[in-house]
Amino acid sequence: MTSRPFRNTAPLSPRGNKAYGGHGIVTTARLGAISAVKKQMAYQDHIIEMGQLIKSKNGTWDGIKAESVARMRLQNRFKTGLEIAKYTAGIMREDMAAYDADPANYTQSLGAWHGFIAQQQMISVKKHFGSTKGRYIYLSGWMVAALRSDFGPLPDQSMHEKTSVPALIEEIYTFLKQADARELNLIFRDLDAARAAGDKKREEKLLDAIDNFETHVVPIIADIDAGFGNAEATYLLAKKMIEAGACALQIENQVSDEKQCGHQDGKVTVPHEDFLAKVRACRYAFLELGVDNGVIVTRTDSLGAGLTKQIAVSHAPGDLGDQYNSFLDCEEIAPGQMQNGDVVLNRNGKLLRPKRLPSNLFQFRAGTGEDRCVLDSITSLQNGADLLWIETEKPHVEQIAGMMDRIRAVVPNAKLAYNNSPSFNWTLSFRQQIYDTWSKAGKDVAAYDRDKLMSVDYDATALAIEADEKIRTFQSDAAKRSGIFHHLITLPTYHTAALSTDNLAKEYFGPQGMLGYVLGVQRQEIRQGIACVKHQNMSGSDIGDDHKEYFAGEAALKAGGVHNTMGQFA
């Protein structure tokens, strides 16, 4: 299959004026996404349906309560990963259309390396903002390698077990579904209490909350690295990830067996045809599994990648292979200068010898990174990609916008997922950007040392305050100026876990002793309303108690009695 050439093309994504709506079970703004799975029945309809079924069994099922079944059904809305993938793909497509209508509708995510971390993110999002609208989860291959491999901590070089990625997707959705079950369980208990108190107004309000419940299940953008092998290996892994629930796969244009973290040196890219075969493999996987609106994010590492393992196949001047090869660092030679083992290109009647390194890799010309990123991006969008990812070395709105302006001149609705990476020193980068802006404008910067702007001594200065404001507005600025639909932080919870553990260890093992835990953790949990302060409830103890009562009635032996110490946190 031959890819289409680098040319103008019509918009590739749906456009429209759809406004954001909740991801709830029956809210009308999400009906398009919800139709990808089965529209959820109302609570009372479940009860009626189950009541009729139980009655049809001529008394043999009278020990089953219709309302208890209705509750269990709603607490287990998603039965398979494919249901989740279809539902969340619908959400992403709708959000992409909303962004096309208004770039203020950009989306965000934080990377998670465990299901519990992802669960707590979404519980916090619902607590603080009332809705998960526009918030996703990013699954980082870096964190899988560093934290989830049986080999132990590994660098981001695709050395971890490929099956650990779909396993983490499944784990995350297991925890998100449990968050649904827990929150609904709390509503059901409140409903029972309202009925016992004869509070009809409260009962109606709670019934409405059940029918309009918003799930914690949100899209996962999952990192498939460079595909972990050839196109067939990419297809097989993509299927596993989609079956686990992933609606969006992010794949990069590096060589699988030479893959590096996007913010490290030594990156090696592949010719476009090789990469596009893997993009198509991902699309085939989506289509085979019935996720027709699955999202593919194609990442280019060309900005920081100066090497290639292969010279592309070219059939005619100006074709995609020829364009790829045009960036190679070559020297013109005469026929008599050819040496044993040389690889030589014929371009416009000239013999060009690409520079080959001792590693047997070929080198690109310096300064061609942005041009290669633009070609990579346009080619990906013209061959099935839905979103772009351009890995950069710093967070700079105009640098990103410069490339996106060129891409959008060909593909008008091109959109980015952008890595707001912890590999960037955000403080230093933005202080230097403000320093350079001031200096260029003739503003006095004599009070500042550009190389030492990270120092705490500058924290209260006008320059630092302006830089912090630019950091604060970076995402909204870049969404409007640079075509960034989705902002993500790849490794945030890796760093927050390390920081919070360091603070706890310093206090607890030091002179503060137990007060170190109480002051820094428990008292803050109580006062900030963190759900996990009631850790028995968070782990599902109350749900289990209710199930015991469904199954055994008054004979149930429950854990949530008066002697349960969780009552201290009521």
GICOR-V178213 format. One record per residue. RES is the residue in one small letter. OMEGA is omega in whole degrees, -180 to 180 (none if undefined). Layout:
[[RES OMEGA] [RES OMEGA]]
This chain:
[[m -178] [t -180] [s 176] [r -177] [p 179] [f -176] [r 176] [n 179] [t 178] [a 176] [p -174] [l -176] [s 179] [p 177] [r 178] [g -178] [n -179] [k 176] [a 175] [y 171] [g 179] [g 176] [h -172] [g -174] [i -174] [v -179] [t -172] [t -178] [a -179] [r -175] [l 179] [g 179] [a -176] [i -178] [s 177] [a 171] [v 180] [k 178] [k -173] [q 176] [m 174] [a -178] [y -178] [q 178] [d 174] [h -178] [i 179] [i -179] [e -179] [m 178] [g 179] [q 179] [l -179] [i -179] [k -178] [s -177] [k 171] [n 174] [g -177] [t 179] [w -175] [d 176] [g 179] [i 179] [k -177] [a -178] [e 178] [s 177] [v 179] [a 180] [r 180] [m 178] [r -179] [l 178] [q 180] [n -173] [r -175] [f -176] [k -178] [t 175] [g 180] [l 174] [e 180] [i -179] [a 180] [k -179] [y -176] [t 174] [a 177] [g 177] [i -179] [m -179] [r 179] [e 179] [d 178] [m 178] [a 178] [a 178] [y 177] [d 179] [a -177] [d -177] [p 172] [a -179] [n 176] [y -178] [t -175] [q 169] [s 172] [l 179] [g 179] [a -180] [w 179] [h 179] [g -180] [f 179] [i 179] [a -180] [q -178] [q 174] [q -175] [m 174] [i 179] [s 179] [v 179] [k -179] [k -173] [h -173] [f 176] [g -177] [s 174] [t -178] [k 176] [g -180] [r -179] [y 173] [i 175] [y 177] [l -173] [s 174] [g 178] [w -177] [m 174] [v 179] [a -174] [a -169] [l -171] [r -177] [s 175] [d 178] [f -173] [g -178] [p -178] [l 171] [p -177] [d -177] [q 179] [s 176] [m -180] [h -179] [e -177] [k -179] [t 179] [s 180] [v 176] [p 178] [a 179] [l 176] [i 179] [e 179] [e -180] [i -179] [y 173] [t -180] [f 179] [l 176] [k 178] [q 176] [a 174] [d -178] [a -179] [r -177] [e 177] [l 178] [n 177] [l 179] [i 179] [f 179] [r 176] [d 179] [l 178] [d -180] [a 179] [a 179] [r 180] [a 180] [a -178] [g -177] [d -176] [k 180] [k 178] [r 179] [e -180] [e 180] [k -179] [l 176] [l 176] [d 178] [a 178] [i -177] [d 180] [n -178] [f 178] [e -178] [t 172] [h -178] [v -178] [v 179] [p 169] [i 168] [i -170] [a -176] [d 177] [i -179] [d 178] [a 175] [g 177] [f 178] [g -178] [n -176] [a 178] [e 177] [a 177] [t 179] [y -178] [l 179] [l 178] [a 179] [k 180] [k -179] [m 179] [i 178] [e 177] [a 176] [g -177] [a 177] [c -177] [a 179] [l 178] [q -177] [i -174] [e -172] [n 175] [q 174] [v -175] [s -174] [d 175] [e -173] [k 177] [q 170] [c -178] [g -180] [h 173] [q -179] [d 174] [g -179] [k -177] [v -180] [t 179] [v 174] [p -174] [h -177] [e 178] [d -179] [f -178] [l 175] [a 179] [k 175] [v 179] [r 178] [a 177] [c 180] [r 177] [y 180] [a 177] [f -175] [l 178] [e -176] [l 176] [g 176] [v -171] [d -179] [n 176] [g -173] [v 176] [i 178] [v -180] [t -177] [r 173] [t 175] [d -172] [s -178] [l -179] [g -178] [a -179] [g -171] [l 170] [t 180] [k -174] [q 166] [i -174] [a 173] [v 179] [s -180] [h -178] [a 178] [p 177] [g 178] [d -172] [l 177] [g 179] [d 178] [q 178] [y -178] [n -177] [s -180] [f -179] [l 177] [d -173] [c 171] [e 179] [e -179] [i 173] [a -178] [p -179] [g -180] [q -180] [m -178] [q -180] [n 178] [g -179] [d 167] [v -174] [v 176] [l 174] [n 180] [r 179] [n 178] [g 179] [k 175] [l -179] [l 179] [r 177] [p 179] [k -179] [r -178] [l 177] [p 178] [s -176] [n 176] [l 177] [f -172] [q 173] [f 175] [r 176] [a 176] [g -179] [t -173] [g -178] [e 179] [d 179] [r 177] [c -179] [v 179] [l 178] [d -174] [s -180] [i -180] [t 179] [s -179] [l 179] [q -178] [n 167] [g 178] [a 179] [d 180] [l 177] [l 171] [w 176] [i -179] [e -178] [t -178] [e 180] [k 177] [p -176] [h -174] [v -175] [e 176] [q 180] [i -178] [a 180] [g 178] [m -178] [m 176] [d 180] [r 179] [i -177] [r 173] [a 179] [v 180] [v -167] [p -177] [n 177] [a -177] [k -178] [l 156] [a -173] [y -178] [n 173] [n -161] [s 169] [p 175] [s 174] [f 168] [n -173] [w -178] [t -178] [l -177] [s -177] [f 175] [r 178] [q 176] [q 178] [i 177] [y -178] [d 178] [t 178] [w -178] [s -180] [k -179] [a 179] [g 180] [k -177] [d 178] [v -177] [a -178] [a -174] [y 172] [d -172] [r -177] [d -176] [k -175] [l 176] [m -174] [s 176] [v -180] [d -178] [y -170] [d -176] [a -176] [t 179] [a 180] [l -178] [a 180] [i 178] [e 178] [a 179] [d 178] [e 177] [k 175] [i -179] [r -176] [t -175] [f -175] [q 180] [s 177] [d -177] [a 178] [a -179] [k -173] [r -167] [s 176] [g -179] [i 177] [f -175] [h 174] [h 179] [l 168] [i -173] [t -167] [l -172] [p -175] [t 169] [y -177] [h 179] [t 178] [a 180] [a -178] [l -178] [s 178] [t 177] [d -180] [n 179] [l -179] [a 180] [k -177] [e -174] [y -180] [f 177] [g -175] [p -180] [q 179] [g -177] [m 178] [l 177] [g 177] [y -175] [v -178] [l -172] [g -175] [v -168] [q -179] [r 178] [q 177] [e -178] [i -173] [r 178] [q 178] [g 179] [i -175] [a -174] [c 174] [v 171] [k -170] [h 177] [q 177] [n -178] [m -178] [s 176] [g -177] [s -178] [d 175] [i 179] [g 177] [d -180] [d 177] [h 178] [k 179] [e 175] [y -172] [f -170] [a 180] [g -177] [e -179] [a -176] [a 175] [l -171] [k -177] [a -171] [g -180] [g -175] [v -178] [h 177] [n -174] [t 177] [m 177] [g 178] [q -177] [f -180] [a none]]
